[in-house]
Amino acid sequence: MVQKSRIQCYNCKEYGHVARECQKPKKAKYAAYHQEKMLLCKQEEAGIHEQIDQNDEDVDLAKERE
């Protein structure tokens, strides 16, 4: 028989139970990584929109010169 008092939960890091039996909500793994990734995606998306706007302005100027 396994003594549960020596078993540590991977979810909450408390002793006496395993993650499958844990009553606490699961923590998001790598939350900081995901936040940083979302920020980078938003910045990249904003940069793409700025490039598109700049290209539109260049096309408009070229048409005006014709």
HTML snippet that shows the backbone in 3Dmol.js (N, CA, C, O; Angstrom):
<script src="https://3Dmol.org/build/3Dmol-min.js"></script>
<div id="view" style="width:600px;height:400px;position:relative"></div>
<script>
const pdb = `
ATOM      1  N   MET A   1       0.842  -1.183   0.000  1.00  0.00           N
ATOM      2  CA  MET A   1       0.000   0.000   0.000  1.00  0.00           C
ATOM      3  C   MET A   1       0.883   1.241   0.000  1.00  0.00           C
ATOM      4  O   MET A   1       1.864   1.314   0.741  1.00  0.00           O
ATOM      5  N   VAL A   2       0.537   2.197  -0.819  1.00  0.00           N
ATOM      6  CA  VAL A   2       1.305   3.433  -0.949  1.00  0.00           C
ATOM      7  C   VAL A   2       0.809   4.440   0.079  1.00  0.00           C
ATOM      8  O   VAL A   2      -0.395   4.629   0.250  1.00  0.00           O
ATOM      9  N   GLN A   3       1.753   5.085   0.761  1.00  0.00           N
ATOM     10  CA  GLN A   3       1.381   6.114   1.724  1.00  0.00           C
ATOM     11  C   GLN A   3       1.167   7.424   0.971  1.00  0.00           C
ATOM     12  O   GLN A   3       2.089   7.964   0.360  1.00  0.00           O
ATOM     13  N   LYS A   4      -0.048   7.917   1.026  1.00  0.00           N
ATOM     14  CA  LYS A   4      -0.371   9.143   0.296  1.00  0.00           C
ATOM     15  C   LYS A   4       0.233  10.384   0.943  1.00  0.00           C
ATOM     16  O   LYS A   4       0.320  11.431   0.302  1.00  0.00           O
ATOM     17  N   SER A   5       0.644  10.283   2.180  1.00  0.00           N
ATOM     18  CA  SER A   5       1.217  11.455   2.841  1.00  0.00           C
ATOM     19  C   SER A   5       2.553  11.851   2.214  1.00  0.00           C
ATOM     20  O   SER A   5       3.002  12.985   2.381  1.00  0.00           O
ATOM     21  N   ARG A   6       3.181  10.938   1.504  1.00  0.00           N
ATOM     22  CA  ARG A   6       4.460  11.233   0.860  1.00  0.00           C
ATOM     23  C   ARG A   6       4.302  11.616  -0.614  1.00  0.00           C
ATOM     24  O   ARG A   6       5.273  11.999  -1.266  1.00  0.00           O
ATOM     25  N   ILE A   7       3.100  11.512  -1.126  1.00  0.00           N
ATOM     26  CA  ILE A   7       2.855  11.812  -2.532  1.00  0.00           C
ATOM     27  C   ILE A   7       2.548  13.296  -2.683  1.00  0.00           C
ATOM     28  O   ILE A   7       1.755  13.858  -1.927  1.00  0.00           O
ATOM     29  N   GLN A   8       3.183  13.922  -3.665  1.00  0.00           N
ATOM     30  CA  GLN A   8       2.975  15.352  -3.913  1.00  0.00           C
ATOM     31  C   GLN A   8       2.160  15.536  -5.194  1.00  0.00           C
ATOM     32  O   GLN A   8       2.421  14.896  -6.213  1.00  0.00           O
ATOM     33  N   CYS A   9       1.181  16.415  -5.118  1.00  0.00           N
ATOM     34  CA  CYS A   9       0.328  16.729  -6.262  1.00  0.00           C
ATOM     35  C   CYS A   9       1.109  17.602  -7.247  1.00  0.00           C
ATOM     36  O   CYS A   9       1.742  18.578  -6.842  1.00  0.00           O
ATOM     37  N   TYR A  10       1.069  17.258  -8.529  1.00  0.00           N
ATOM     38  CA  TYR A  10       1.752  18.054  -9.545  1.00  0.00           C
ATOM     39  C   TYR A  10       1.022  19.360  -9.834  1.00  0.00           C
ATOM     40  O   TYR A  10       1.616  20.299 -10.364  1.00  0.00           O
ATOM     41  N   ASN A  11      -0.258  19.424  -9.491  1.00  0.00           N
ATOM     42  CA  ASN A  11      -1.051  20.622  -9.774  1.00  0.00           C
ATOM     43  C   ASN A  11      -0.834  21.714  -8.725  1.00  0.00           C
ATOM     44  O   ASN A  11      -0.458  22.837  -9.062  1.00  0.00           O
ATOM     45  N   CYS A  12      -1.071  21.384  -7.456  1.00  0.00           N
ATOM     46  CA  CYS A  12      -1.005  22.400  -6.400  1.00  0.00           C
ATOM     47  C   CYS A  12       0.246  22.291  -5.531  1.00  0.00           C
ATOM     48  O   CYS A  12       0.487  23.143  -4.676  1.00  0.00           O
ATOM     49  N   LYS A  13       1.032  21.255  -5.748  1.00  0.00           N
ATOM     50  CA  LYS A  13       2.290  21.017  -5.021  1.00  0.00           C
ATOM     51  C   LYS A  13       2.084  20.688  -3.545  1.00  0.00           C
ATOM     52  O   LYS A  13       3.035  20.754  -2.766  1.00  0.00           O
ATOM     53  N   GLU A  14       0.869  20.336  -3.146  1.00  0.00           N
ATOM     54  CA  GLU A  14       0.616  19.919  -1.777  1.00  0.00           C
ATOM     55  C   GLU A  14       0.764  18.408  -1.676  1.00  0.00           C
ATOM     56  O   GLU A  14       0.715  17.696  -2.679  1.00  0.00           O
ATOM     57  N   TYR A  15       0.945  17.933  -0.452  1.00  0.00           N
ATOM     58  CA  TYR A  15       1.129  16.503  -0.227  1.00  0.00           C
ATOM     59  C   TYR A  15      -0.184  15.853   0.187  1.00  0.00           C
ATOM     60  O   TYR A  15      -1.063  16.508   0.747  1.00  0.00           O
ATOM     61  N   GLY A  16      -0.306  14.561  -0.094  1.00  0.00           N
ATOM     62  CA  GLY A  16      -1.445  13.787   0.374  1.00  0.00           C
ATOM     63  C   GLY A  16      -2.402  13.362  -0.719  1.00  0.00           C
ATOM     64  O   GLY A  16      -3.318  12.581  -0.461  1.00  0.00           O
ATOM     65  N   HIS A  17      -2.216  13.853  -1.924  1.00  0.00           N
ATOM     66  CA  HIS A  17      -3.078  13.447  -3.032  1.00  0.00           C
ATOM     67  C   HIS A  17      -2.326  13.631  -4.349  1.00  0.00           C
ATOM     68  O   HIS A  17      -1.269  14.258  -4.396  1.00  0.00           O
ATOM     69  N   VAL A  18      -2.887  13.078  -5.402  1.00  0.00           N
ATOM     70  CA  VAL A  18      -2.287  13.221  -6.728  1.00  0.00           C
ATOM     71  C   VAL A  18      -3.109  14.225  -7.535  1.00  0.00           C
ATOM     72  O   VAL A  18      -4.210  14.600  -7.130  1.00  0.00           O
ATOM     73  N   ALA A  19      -2.579  14.654  -8.664  1.00  0.00           N
ATOM     74  CA  ALA A  19      -3.231  15.686  -9.472  1.00  0.00           C
ATOM     75  C   ALA A  19      -4.629  15.266  -9.905  1.00  0.00           C
ATOM     76  O   ALA A  19      -5.527  16.104  -9.993  1.00  0.00           O
ATOM     77  N   ARG A  20      -4.821  13.991 -10.173  1.00  0.00           N
ATOM     78  CA  ARG A  20      -6.134  13.501 -10.601  1.00  0.00           C
ATOM     79  C   ARG A  20      -7.182  13.718  -9.513  1.00  0.00           C
ATOM     80  O   ARG A  20      -8.357  13.922  -9.818  1.00  0.00           O
ATOM     81  N   GLU A  21      -6.768  13.675  -8.255  1.00  0.00           N
ATOM     82  CA  GLU A  21      -7.689  13.837  -7.126  1.00  0.00           C
ATOM     83  C   GLU A  21      -7.720  15.268  -6.597  1.00  0.00           C
ATOM     84  O   GLU A  21      -8.435  15.548  -5.634  1.00  0.00           O
ATOM     85  N   CYS A  22      -6.970  16.167  -7.198  1.00  0.00           N
ATOM     86  CA  CYS A  22      -6.838  17.535  -6.699  1.00  0.00           C
ATOM     87  C   CYS A  22      -8.162  18.289  -6.827  1.00  0.00           C
ATOM     88  O   CYS A  22      -8.829  18.220  -7.859  1.00  0.00           O
ATOM     89  N   GLN A  23      -8.531  19.006  -5.770  1.00  0.00           N
ATOM     90  CA  GLN A  23      -9.774  19.774  -5.737  1.00  0.00           C
ATOM     91  C   GLN A  23      -9.578  21.217  -6.200  1.00  0.00           C
ATOM     92  O   GLN A  23     -10.554  21.920  -6.458  1.00  0.00           O
ATOM     93  N   LYS A  24      -8.337  21.659  -6.306  1.00  0.00           N
ATOM     94  CA  LYS A  24      -8.057  23.032  -6.720  1.00  0.00           C
ATOM     95  C   LYS A  24      -8.091  23.124  -8.246  1.00  0.00           C
ATOM     96  O   LYS A  24      -7.806  22.143  -8.933  1.00  0.00           O
ATOM     97  N   PRO A  25      -8.437  24.293  -8.776  1.00  0.00           N
ATOM     98  CA  PRO A  25      -8.462  24.440 -10.239  1.00  0.00           C
ATOM     99  C   PRO A  25      -7.063  24.278 -10.824  1.00  0.00           C
ATOM    100  O   PRO A  25      -6.066  24.646 -10.203  1.00  0.00           O
ATOM    101  N   LYS A  26      -7.011  23.730 -12.012  1.00  0.00           N
ATOM    102  CA  LYS A  26      -5.724  23.522 -12.659  1.00  0.00           C
ATOM    103  C   LYS A  26      -5.131  24.862 -13.056  1.00  0.00           C
ATOM    104  O   LYS A  26      -5.834  25.758 -13.524  1.00  0.00           O
ATOM    105  N   LYS A  27      -3.834  24.980 -12.863  1.00  0.00           N
ATOM    106  CA  LYS A  27      -3.130  26.202 -13.219  1.00  0.00           C
ATOM    107  C   LYS A  27      -2.762  26.139 -14.694  1.00  0.00           C
ATOM    108  O   LYS A  27      -2.429  25.079 -15.225  1.00  0.00           O
ATOM    109  N   ALA A  28      -2.829  27.270 -15.327  1.00  0.00           N
ATOM    110  CA  ALA A  28      -2.432  27.336 -16.734  1.00  0.00           C
ATOM    111  C   ALA A  28      -0.921  27.171 -16.814  1.00  0.00           C
ATOM    112  O   ALA A  28      -0.173  27.906 -16.171  1.00  0.00           O
ATOM    113  N   LYS A  29      -0.488  26.220 -17.594  1.00  0.00           N
ATOM    114  CA  LYS A  29       0.942  26.008 -17.754  1.00  0.00           C
ATOM    115  C   LYS A  29       1.507  27.106 -18.634  1.00  0.00           C
ATOM    116  O   LYS A  29       0.910  27.493 -19.639  1.00  0.00           O
ATOM    117  N   TYR A  30       2.647  27.588 -18.244  1.00  0.00           N
ATOM    118  CA  TYR A  30       3.364  28.574 -19.031  1.00  0.00           C
ATOM    119  C   TYR A  30       2.508  29.806 -19.337  1.00  0.00           C
ATOM    120  O   TYR A  30       2.495  30.287 -20.471  1.00  0.00           O
ATOM    121  N   ALA A  31       1.806  30.307 -18.348  1.00  0.00           N
ATOM    122  CA  ALA A  31       0.924  31.463 -18.542  1.00  0.00           C
ATOM    123  C   ALA A  31       1.712  32.672 -19.051  1.00  0.00           C
ATOM    124  O   ALA A  31       1.238  33.399 -19.924  1.00  0.00           O
ATOM    125  N   ALA A  32       2.891  32.884 -18.516  1.00  0.00           N
ATOM    126  CA  ALA A  32       3.703  34.023 -18.951  1.00  0.00           C
ATOM    127  C   ALA A  32       4.101  33.872 -20.416  1.00  0.00           C
ATOM    128  O   ALA A  32       4.137  34.855 -21.157  1.00  0.00           O
ATOM    129  N   TYR A  33       4.397  32.648 -20.831  1.00  0.00           N
ATOM    130  CA  TYR A  33       4.758  32.398 -22.228  1.00  0.00           C
ATOM    131  C   TYR A  33       3.600  32.756 -23.150  1.00  0.00           C
ATOM    132  O   TYR A  33       3.791  33.412 -24.174  1.00  0.00           O
ATOM    133  N   HIS A  34       2.404  32.320 -22.781  1.00  0.00           N
ATOM    134  CA  HIS A  34       1.240  32.576 -23.615  1.00  0.00           C
ATOM    135  C   HIS A  34       0.902  34.070 -23.666  1.00  0.00           C
ATOM    136  O   HIS A  34       0.488  34.576 -24.709  1.00  0.00           O
ATOM    137  N   GLN A  35       1.076  34.770 -22.551  1.00  0.00           N
ATOM    138  CA  GLN A  35       0.820  36.210 -22.548  1.00  0.00           C
ATOM    139  C   GLN A  35       1.802  36.926 -23.475  1.00  0.00           C
ATOM    140  O   GLN A  35       1.415  37.814 -24.235  1.00  0.00           O
ATOM    141  N   GLU A  36       3.063  36.535 -23.404  1.00  0.00           N
ATOM    142  CA  GLU A  36       4.076  37.156 -24.253  1.00  0.00           C
ATOM    143  C   GLU A  36       3.806  36.849 -25.727  1.00  0.00           C
ATOM    144  O   GLU A  36       3.961  37.715 -26.587  1.00  0.00           O
ATOM    145  N   LYS A  37       3.404  35.619 -26.006  1.00  0.00           N
ATOM    146  CA  LYS A  37       3.109  35.215 -27.380  1.00  0.00           C
ATOM    147  C   LYS A  37       1.941  36.031 -27.943  1.00  0.00           C
ATOM    148  O   LYS A  37       1.987  36.472 -29.091  1.00  0.00           O
ATOM    149  N   MET A  38       0.897  36.232 -27.134  1.00  0.00           N
ATOM    150  CA  MET A  38      -0.249  37.027 -27.576  1.00  0.00           C
ATOM    151  C   MET A  38       0.166  38.474 -27.843  1.00  0.00           C
ATOM    152  O   MET A  38      -0.273  39.077 -28.822  1.00  0.00           O
ATOM    153  N   LEU A  39       1.005  39.025 -26.980  1.00  0.00           N
ATOM    154  CA  LEU A  39       1.476  40.394 -27.160  1.00  0.00           C
ATOM    155  C   LEU A  39       2.267  40.525 -28.456  1.00  0.00           C
ATOM    156  O   LEU A  39       2.089  41.489 -29.201  1.00  0.00           O
ATOM    157  N   LEU A  40       3.138  39.556 -28.726  1.00  0.00           N
ATOM    158  CA  LEU A  40       3.921  39.588 -29.957  1.00  0.00           C
ATOM    159  C   LEU A  40       3.026  39.475 -31.186  1.00  0.00           C
ATOM    160  O   LEU A  40       3.261  40.143 -32.192  1.00  0.00           O
ATOM    161  N   CYS A  41       2.010  38.637 -31.104  1.00  0.00           N
ATOM    162  CA  CYS A  41       1.077  38.486 -32.226  1.00  0.00           C
ATOM    163  C   CYS A  41       0.318  39.785 -32.477  1.00  0.00           C
ATOM    164  O   CYS A  41       0.128  40.187 -33.626  1.00  0.00           O
ATOM    165  N   LYS A  42      -0.111  40.436 -31.409  1.00  0.00           N
ATOM    166  CA  LYS A  42      -0.831  41.704 -31.556  1.00  0.00           C
ATOM    167  C   LYS A  42       0.076  42.774 -32.152  1.00  0.00           C
ATOM    168  O   LYS A  42      -0.354  43.550 -33.005  1.00  0.00           O
ATOM    169  N   GLN A  43       1.339  42.819 -31.702  1.00  0.00           N
ATOM    170  CA  GLN A  43       2.276  43.795 -32.239  1.00  0.00           C
ATOM    171  C   GLN A  43       2.554  43.520 -33.713  1.00  0.00           C
ATOM    172  O   GLN A  43       2.628  44.444 -34.523  1.00  0.00           O
ATOM    173  N   GLU A  44       2.707  42.240 -34.053  1.00  0.00           N
ATOM    174  CA  GLU A  44       2.959  41.874 -35.446  1.00  0.00           C
ATOM    175  C   GLU A  44       1.756  42.234 -36.312  1.00  0.00           C
ATOM    176  O   GLU A  44       1.909  42.749 -37.420  1.00  0.00           O
ATOM    177  N   GLU A  45       0.571  41.961 -35.803  1.00  0.00           N
ATOM    178  CA  GLU A  45      -0.648  42.279 -36.545  1.00  0.00           C
ATOM    179  C   GLU A  45      -0.770  43.785 -36.761  1.00  0.00           C
ATOM    180  O   GLU A  45      -1.146  44.232 -37.845  1.00  0.00           O
ATOM    181  N   ALA A  46      -0.455  44.559 -35.738  1.00  0.00           N
ATOM    182  CA  ALA A  46      -0.509  46.017 -35.861  1.00  0.00           C
ATOM    183  C   ALA A  46       0.517  46.494 -36.883  1.00  0.00           C
ATOM    184  O   ALA A  46       0.244  47.413 -37.655  1.00  0.00           O
ATOM    185  N   GLY A  47       1.684  45.877 -36.892  1.00  0.00           N
ATOM    186  CA  GLY A  47       2.715  46.230 -37.867  1.00  0.00           C
ATOM    187  C   GLY A  47       2.280  45.919 -39.280  1.00  0.00           C
ATOM    188  O   GLY A  47       2.571  46.686 -40.198  1.00  0.00           O
ATOM    189  N   ILE A  48       1.592  44.814 -39.474  1.00  0.00           N
ATOM    190  CA  ILE A  48       1.096  44.436 -40.796  1.00  0.00           C
ATOM    191  C   ILE A  48       0.077  45.459 -41.269  1.00  0.00           C
ATOM    192  O   ILE A  48       0.099  45.861 -42.433  1.00  0.00           O
ATOM    193  N   HIS A  49      -0.813  45.884 -40.385  1.00  0.00           N
ATOM    194  CA  HIS A  49      -1.814  46.883 -40.750  1.00  0.00           C
ATOM    195  C   HIS A  49      -1.151  48.207 -41.117  1.00  0.00           C
ATOM    196  O   HIS A  49      -1.591  48.884 -42.047  1.00  0.00           O
ATOM    197  N   GLU A  50      -0.094  48.581 -40.392  1.00  0.00           N
ATOM    198  CA  GLU A  50       0.612  49.817 -40.707  1.00  0.00           C
ATOM    199  C   GLU A  50       1.262  49.721 -42.084  1.00  0.00           C
ATOM    200  O   GLU A  50       1.255  50.690 -42.843  1.00  0.00           O
ATOM    201  N   GLN A  51       1.827  48.549 -42.412  1.00  0.00           N
ATOM    202  CA  GLN A  51       2.447  48.363 -43.720  1.00  0.00           C
ATOM    203  C   GLN A  51       1.404  48.439 -44.824  1.00  0.00           C
ATOM    204  O   GLN A  51       1.655  49.032 -45.873  1.00  0.00           O
ATOM    205  N   ILE A  52       0.255  47.855 -44.603  1.00  0.00           N
ATOM    206  CA  ILE A  52      -0.819  47.894 -45.598  1.00  0.00           C
ATOM    207  C   ILE A  52      -1.267  49.331 -45.821  1.00  0.00           C
ATOM    208  O   ILE A  52      -1.452  49.756 -46.961  1.00  0.00           O
ATOM    209  N   ASP A  53      -1.441  50.082 -44.733  1.00  0.00           N
ATOM    210  CA  ASP A  53      -1.845  51.484 -44.850  1.00  0.00           C
ATOM    211  C   ASP A  53      -0.795  52.280 -45.625  1.00  0.00           C
ATOM    212  O   ASP A  53      -1.135  53.110 -46.469  1.00  0.00           O
ATOM    213  N   GLN A  54       0.474  52.023 -45.335  1.00  0.00           N
ATOM    214  CA  GLN A  54       1.555  52.728 -46.033  1.00  0.00           C
ATOM    215  C   GLN A  54       1.543  52.373 -47.514  1.00  0.00           C
ATOM    216  O   GLN A  54       1.723  53.247 -48.361  1.00  0.00           O
ATOM    217  N   ASN A  55       1.331  51.096 -47.834  1.00  0.00           N
ATOM    218  CA  ASN A  55       1.278  50.681 -49.236  1.00  0.00           C
ATOM    219  C   ASN A  55       0.101  51.329 -49.953  1.00  0.00           C
ATOM    220  O   ASN A  55       0.224  51.725 -51.112  1.00  0.00           O
ATOM    221  N   ASP A  56      -1.022  51.439 -49.283  1.00  0.00           N
ATOM    222  CA  ASP A  56      -2.187  52.100 -49.878  1.00  0.00           C
ATOM    223  C   ASP A  56      -1.882  53.561 -50.192  1.00  0.00           C
ATOM    224  O   ASP A  56      -2.267  54.070 -51.244  1.00  0.00           O
ATOM    225  N   GLU A  57      -1.192  54.228 -49.278  1.00  0.00           N
ATOM    226  CA  GLU A  57      -0.832  55.624 -49.502  1.00  0.00           C
ATOM    227  C   GLU A  57       0.113  55.746 -50.693  1.00  0.00           C
ATOM    228  O   GLU A  57      -0.019  56.667 -51.498  1.00  0.00           O
ATOM    229  N   ASP A  58       1.070  54.818 -50.809  1.00  0.00           N
ATOM    230  CA  ASP A  58       2.007  54.844 -51.932  1.00  0.00           C
ATOM    231  C   ASP A  58       1.275  54.648 -53.256  1.00  0.00           C
ATOM    232  O   ASP A  58       1.583  55.318 -54.242  1.00  0.00           O
ATOM    233  N   VAL A  59       0.314  53.738 -53.281  1.00  0.00           N
ATOM    234  CA  VAL A  59      -0.461  53.487 -54.497  1.00  0.00           C
ATOM    235  C   VAL A  59      -1.283  54.716 -54.851  1.00  0.00           C
ATOM    236  O   VAL A  59      -1.361  55.096 -56.019  1.00  0.00           O
ATOM    237  N   ASP A  60      -1.891  55.332 -53.862  1.00  0.00           N
ATOM    238  CA  ASP A  60      -2.691  56.540 -54.107  1.00  0.00           C
ATOM    239  C   ASP A  60      -1.825  57.667 -54.673  1.00  0.00           C
ATOM    240  O   ASP A  60      -2.241  58.370 -55.594  1.00  0.00           O
ATOM    241  N   LEU A  61      -0.624  57.836 -54.123  1.00  0.00           N
ATOM    242  CA  LEU A  61       0.280  58.872 -54.622  1.00  0.00           C
ATOM    243  C   LEU A  61       0.701  58.576 -56.059  1.00  0.00           C
ATOM    244  O   LEU A  61       0.794  59.488 -56.880  1.00  0.00           O
ATOM    245  N   ALA A  62       0.952  57.324 -56.360  1.00  0.00           N
ATOM    246  CA  ALA A  62       1.356  56.946 -57.718  1.00  0.00           C
ATOM    247  C   ALA A  62       0.227  57.216 -58.705  1.00  0.00           C
ATOM    248  O   ALA A  62       0.476  57.670 -59.822  1.00  0.00           O
ATOM    249  N   LYS A  63      -1.001  56.944 -58.305  1.00  0.00           N
ATOM    250  CA  LYS A  63      -2.148  57.193 -59.185  1.00  0.00           C
ATOM    251  C   LYS A  63      -2.343  58.686 -59.415  1.00  0.00           C
ATOM    252  O   LYS A  63      -2.719  59.099 -60.513  1.00  0.00           O
ATOM    253  N   GLU A  64      -2.093  59.499 -58.392  1.00  0.00           N
ATOM    254  CA  GLU A  64      -2.248  60.944 -58.524  1.00  0.00           C
ATOM    255  C   GLU A  64      -1.217  61.515 -59.488  1.00  0.00           C
ATOM    256  O   GLU A  64      -1.502  62.477 -60.201  1.00  0.00           O
ATOM    257  N   ARG A  65      -0.037  60.940 -59.515  1.00  0.00           N
ATOM    258  CA  ARG A  65       1.046  61.440 -60.368  1.00  0.00           C
ATOM    259  C   ARG A  65       0.814  61.090 -61.835  1.00  0.00           C
ATOM    260  O   ARG A  65       1.405  61.720 -62.712  1.00  0.00           O
ATOM    261  N   GLU A  66      -0.021  60.113 -62.119  1.00  0.00           N
ATOM    262  CA  GLU A  66      -0.261  59.682 -63.503  1.00  0.00           C
ATOM    263  C   GLU A  66      -1.049  60.651 -64.254  1.00  0.00           C
ATOM    264  O   GLU A  66      -1.335  60.434 -65.432  1.00  0.00           O
TER     265      GLU A  66
END
`;
const viewer = $3Dmol.createViewer("view");
viewer.addModel(pdb, "pdb");
viewer.setStyle({}, {cartoon: {color: "spectrum"}});
viewer.zoomTo();
viewer.render();
</script>
